[in-house]
């Protein structure tokens, strides 16, 4: 694993990214877009699996995450402008850098959770430059719901400031996620059926931190953008898209919202799309179904390895 750094589009921050490379000639490149309150290097086991099968893998730490922070209290803070576009352009820089290194190799993007919404916005804008995309652990939120969340976040920030970490807004976003899993006696049980993976998440200082009001505003903004009809309609009709999620993932409405997103993509003319739901919760790459998930994603990459 190689660490690299580059300048963020916020004009202030050094973005940290990681790259894994196979020993032999690569077959393609996979860029991972990580989720909320985690970081790029956390995907090392999955990246190493792909490397063993001939793929270069890369991922950046978003603003406010991992090693893309100047100090610890910046965790969960994106930028002064509360602009999700800045994160999209940081993803773009890594894409262009690795694309140049890959000299026309098939290029794929995989976004998980919050990263799935960034991925959906990205493929609407730059999908013609990709060989395919995997949308993992995503959801579908209505405009009224997201607009209410944005308004309440703005109101909270008006009283406490954008760097405030609000229990109210956090509960608004995640309060219901663990209801089905109370018997596990862990507030993050909704992440995985595998308690060891949940424990590892809980003790990792770079995971599970609360977002600032600034962070939640960016999160809700990118969800709103990703779920908008015009975004879905902008995805190239011939782009292969693979929707994957756990059947017990509350982010995707226990599979129902994922199915609706898939149907919306089809209705918009994105016919080269697939969906599969697994016996797992939110982090299907860290659940008991992970071997099946990895094999299916690899098969998707292999069959869509078209040089761009």
PEJONOR-V309564 format. One record per residue. N is the residue number from 1. RES is the residue in one small letter. PSI is psi in radians with two decimals (* if undefined). OMEGA is omega as a letter, one per 40 degrees, with the letter a starting at -180 (999 if undefined). NEAR is the number of other ideal C-beta (glycine too) atoms within 8 Angstrom. Layout:
N:RES:PSI:OMEGA:NEAR  N:RES:PSI:OMEGA:NEAR
//
This chain:
1:x:2.25:i:8  2:x:2.34:i:7  3:x:2.32:i:8  4:x:2.78:i:8  5:x:2.57:i:7  6:x:2.87:a:10  7:x:2.31:i:7  8:x:2.75:i:13  9:x:-0.02:i:8  10:x:-0.13:i:10  11:x:0.13:a:5  12:x:-0.61:a:4  13:x:2.54:i:10  14:x:2.07:i:8  15:x:2.31:i:15  16:x:2.38:i:13  17:x:2.82:i:14  18:x:2.58:i:13  19:x:2.32:i:11  20:x:2.34:a:13  21:x:2.47:i:8  22:x:2.80:a:10  23:x:-0.63:a:3  24:x:-2.86:i:5  25:x:2.25:a:5  26:x:2.63:i:12  27:x:-0.36:a:10  28:x:-3.14:a:15  29:x:2.40:i:15  30:x:2.17:i:14  31:x:2.16:a:15  32:x:2.36:i:16  33:x:1.85:a:14  34:x:2.99:a:16  35:x:-2.97:a:10  36:x:2.42:i:7  37:x:0.75:i:11  38:x:-2.78:a:11  39:x:2.90:a:11  40:x:-0.82:a:13  41:x:-0.24:i:9  42:x:-0.31:a:10  43:x:0.23:a:12  44:x:-0.82:a:9  45:x:-0.74:i:7  46:x:-0.72:i:11  47:x:-0.75:a:15  48:x:-0.61:i:9  49:x:-0.81:i:10  50:x:-0.67:i:13  51:x:-0.73:i:13  52:x:-0.42:i:7  53:x:0.30:i:8  54:x:0.16:a:10  55:x:2.44:i:13  56:x:2.42:i:16  57:x:2.41:i:15  58:x:2.74:i:14  59:x:2.51:i:15  60:x:2.69:i:12  61:x:2.11:i:13  62:x:2.82:i:12  63:x:2.40:i:15  64:x:0.19:a:13  65:x:2.72:i:13  66:x:-2.25:a:13  67:x:0.16:i:7  68:x:0.75:i:14  69:x:2.59:i:12  70:x:-0.52:i:4  71:x:2.81:a:5  72:x:-0.60:a:5  73:x:0.03:i:6  74:x:-0.09:i:9  75:x:2.24:a:11  76:x:0.19:i:12  77:x:2.26:a:13  78:x:-1.32:a:13  79:x:2.82:a:11  80:x:-0.63:a:4  81:x:-0.18:a:6  82:x:0.82:a:10  83:x:1.95:i:8  84:x:-0.36:i:12  85:x:-0.56:i:6  86:x:-0.73:i:14  87:x:-0.74:i:13  88:x:-0.71:a:12  89:x:-0.50:i:9  90:x:-0.67:i:14  91:x:-0.69:a:13  92:x:-0.74:a:10  93:x:-0.79:i:11  94:x:-0.72:i:15  95:x:-0.87:a:13  96:x:-0.64:i:8  97:x:-0.84:a:9  98:x:-0.55:i:14  99:x:-0.71:i:11  100:x:-0.74:i:7  101:x:-0.63:a:7  102:x:-0.21:i:12  103:x:0.99:i:5  104:x:0.12:i:5  105:x:2.64:i:11  106:x:2.38:a:14  107:x:2.18:a:15  108:x:2.70:i:15  109:x:2.43:i:15  110:x:2.14:i:13  111:x:2.32:a:18  112:x:2.35:i:14  113:x:-2.12:i:12  114:x:-0.67:i:11  115:x:-0.43:i:13  116:x:-0.60:i:16  117:x:-0.68:i:14  118:x:-0.72:i:17  119:x:-0.74:a:14  120:x:-0.67:i:15  121:x:-0.67:a:14  122:x:-0.78:a:15  123:x:-0.40:i:15  124:x:-0.49:a:10  125:x:-0.70:a:8  126:x:0.28:a:9  127:x:-0.46:i:12  128:x:-0.26:i:6  129:x:0.06:a:8  130:x:2.72:i:13  131:x:-0.24:i:12  132:x:2.93:i:13  133:x:2.50:i:15  134:x:2.13:i:13  135:x:1.91:a:13  136:x:2.31:i:15  137:x:0.74:a:15  138:x:-3.08:i:18  139:x:-3.07:i:10  140:x:1.97:a:11  141:x:2.41:a:9  142:x:2.69:a:7  143:x:-0.71:a:8  144:x:-0.74:i:6  145:x:-0.81:a:8  146:x:-0.68:i:13  147:x:-0.64:i:9  148:x:-0.75:i:8  149:x:-0.72:i:13  150:x:-0.75:a:12  151:x:-0.74:a:8  152:x:-0.61:i:11  153:x:-0.76:i:14  154:x:-0.74:a:9  155:x:-0.76:i:8  156:x:-0.72:i:13  157:x:-0.55:i:13  158:x:-0.57:i:6  159:x:-0.68:a:5  160:x:-0.18:a:8  161:x:2.73:a:6  162:x:-0.30:i:10  163:x:-0.01:i:9  164:x:2.42:i:10  165:x:1.75:a:10  166:x:2.17:i:11  167:x:-0.61:a:6  168:x:-0.88:a:8  169:x:-0.66:i:14  170:x:-0.76:i:13  171:x:-0.65:i:8  172:x:-0.71:a:8  173:x:-0.69:a:10  174:x:0.06:a:7  175:x:-0.58:a:7  176:x:-0.10:a:6  177:x:-0.55:a:8  178:x:0.09:a:11  179:x:-0.71:a:6  180:x:-0.25:a:7  181:x:0.41:a:10  182:x:-0.53:a:8  183:x:-0.35:a:4  184:x:-0.21:i:8  185:x:0.71:i:5  186:x:2.22:a:9  187:x:-0.30:i:4  188:x:0.35:a:10  189:x:-0.41:i:14  190:x:-0.26:a:11  191:x:-0.68:a:11  192:x:2.57:i:14  193:x:-0.43:a:8  194:x:1.85:a:9  195:x:-0.50:i:10  196:x:-0.64:i:6  197:x:-0.64:i:12  198:x:-0.71:i:14  199:x:-0.73:i:8  200:x:-0.68:i:8  201:x:-0.77:a:14  202:x:-0.56:a:10  203:x:-0.02:a:5  204:x:2.05:a:9  205:x:-0.38:a:4  206:x:0.21:i:10  207:x:2.64:i:11  208:x:0.12:i:7  209:x:2.63:i:9  210:x:2.48:i:7  211:x:2.62:i:16  212:x:2.95:i:13  213:x:-0.61:i:17  214:x:-0.82:a:15  215:x:-0.76:i:12  216:x:-0.60:i:15  217:x:-0.73:i:14  218:x:-0.75:i:14  219:x:-0.90:a:12  220:x:-0.59:i:12  221:x:-0.75:a:11  222:x:-0.56:i:14  223:x:-0.78:i:12  224:x:-0.79:a:13  225:x:-0.77:a:11  226:x:-0.58:a:13  227:x:-0.13:a:13  228:x:2.48:a:9  229:x:-0.68:a:7  230:x:-0.52:i:6  231:x:-0.82:a:13  232:x:-0.70:a:14  233:x:-0.36:a:8  234:x:-0.17:i:7  235:x:2.29:a:15  236:x:2.34:a:8  237:x:-0.51:a:8  238:x:0.11:a:5  239:x:2.14:i:14  240:x:2.21:i:12  241:x:2.25:a:15  242:x:1.96:i:15  243:x:2.16:i:15  244:x:2.50:a:15  245:x:2.86:i:15  246:x:2.51:i:17  247:x:-0.43:a:10  248:x:0.55:i:10  249:x:1.98:a:16  250:x:-0.43:i:11  251:x:-0.65:i:12  252:x:0.37:i:14  253:x:0.63:a:10  254:x:0.75:i:8  255:x:-0.44:a:12  256:x:-0.75:a:8  257:x:-0.62:i:13  258:x:-0.76:i:17  259:x:-0.70:i:10  260:x:-0.69:i:9  261:x:-0.81:i:13  262:x:-0.78:a:11  263:x:-0.64:i:8  264:x:-0.67:i:11  265:x:-0.76:i:13  266:x:-0.75:a:10  267:x:-0.50:i:6  268:x:-0.05:i:10  269:x:0.03:i:7  270:x:1.42:a:13  271:x:-0.35:a:6  272:x:0.93:a:8  273:x:2.72:a:12  274:x:2.85:i:8  275:x:2.49:i:10  276:x:2.28:i:8  277:x:2.40:a:10  278:x:2.82:i:13  279:x:1.37:a:7  280:x:3.14:a:17  281:x:-2.30:a:14  282:x:-0.80:a:13  283:x:1.39:a:13  284:x:-0.29:i:17  285:x:-0.16:i:12  286:x:0.59:a:10  287:x:3.10:a:16  288:x:-0.30:a:7  289:x:0.10:a:11  290:x:-0.64:a:11  291:x:-0.70:i:6  292:x:-0.73:i:8  293:x:-0.85:a:14  294:x:-0.75:a:11  295:x:-0.71:a:8  296:x:-0.70:i:11  297:x:-0.72:i:12  298:x:-0.76:i:11  299:x:-0.66:i:8  300:x:-0.78:i:13  301:x:-0.80:a:15  302:x:-0.76:a:8  303:x:-0.30:a:6  304:x:0.39:a:11  305:x:1.34:i:10  306:x:2.26:i:6  307:x:2.36:a:7  308:x:*:999:9
//
